[in-house]
Amino acid sequence: MINYDDFKKVEMKIGRVLSAKKIEGSDKLLKLSVDFAEENPRQVVSGIGKYFEDLETLVGKQYAFVTNLEPRSIMGLESQAMIIAASTETDIAFFDAQQTIPPGTSLK
């Protein structure tokens, strides 16, 4: 169990996916470019690739991300946030914005 003060440390924001590309040498990793209304888009490396045949279905969509994790190197690429999702062996569900909301908007 964590207390509320610990939970408040987690920064979650809406990000808009600008591009999605498979990472060579991996069946599941994707490299996402995500707009959080910052000076530059962030690179997000995520293990969601096995759920998508057409990566264009991700582009333009708005999802929830954890944005204050320390950057992590995955297959030599720096990941600068984490997409929030729930998955089984065959399905994935994202926590997405049901309505258009500005990128960078904080989750409360």
DANOR-V417703 format. One record per helix or strand. SS is the DSSP state (@ for helix, = for strand). FROM is the first residue (numbers start at 1). TO is the last residue. If there is no record, write none. Layout:
# DANOR-V417703
ss: {SS;SS}
from: {FROM;FROM}
to: {TO;TO}
This chain:
# DANOR-V417703
ss: {@;=;=;=;@;@;=;=;=;=;=;=;=;=}
from: {4;12;30;42;49;55;62;72;77;82;85;92;96;106}
to: {8;22;35;46;51;57;66;74;79;83;87;94;96;106}
